[in-house]
Amino acid sequence: MRVENRAGGGYPDCTIVLAGLPFWVELKVCKFASVQISPHQIAWHTSLCSQGGLSFFLVKAPAAPHFHLFRGSQAIDLAQKPMSEVQGPRFSGLGEVWDALRLEAVDHFAKFAKSG
């Protein structure tokens, strides 16, 4: 589900539930070396991740042929550093991104279930 929130608050663009596993994705277009992330977005992703939730930033530069995926827990680094200095996988297409998101969600919630 794509969510547009004009009231602010940092809520991500997409809410995804895959096999009963919820996670959120913020979509970003990066025209420069850094990704523009609002303080509200940083707070939202940081808070969710600290409570065991799962979120991501999916970033694409208009001229680049690939997508970058970052965990929501990396929001502060992604906002403060050039994108090249923040570790995250790179994908050539959306099919690869979807496969990675599915694996990340299953792995995350399996670990969370074991520790909880």
C-alpha positions, 0 to 999 in steps of 0.5 A: 500500500502506498501512503501519502501523508501530507500532515507530516510525522515521517510515516514511510511511503509504503506499508508492506505485509508479506506472508503476514510480516509487516515492514515499511519502505521510504522511497527516495530519489537521490540527485546528489551524493546525500539522501534528503531525509527529514528529522521526522523520518529519522525519528520515525524509522529510529523509533520503529527499529528500536522497538523491533520493527523493520523499515527500509529506505529504497534510493535511486539516482535518476541517471543510475541504473541501480537501486540502493537499499538501506535499513531504517536503523541507518536513517541517521547515517544516511541523513548525515553522510554521503550515500557511498559511505553508508553500507547497503546492498545495490540492485539492478532491478526491482525484482531483485529488490523485492526478493531481498526485502522478502528475505530480510523480512523473513530473517528479521522476524525469525530472529525477533521471534527467537529472542522474544 
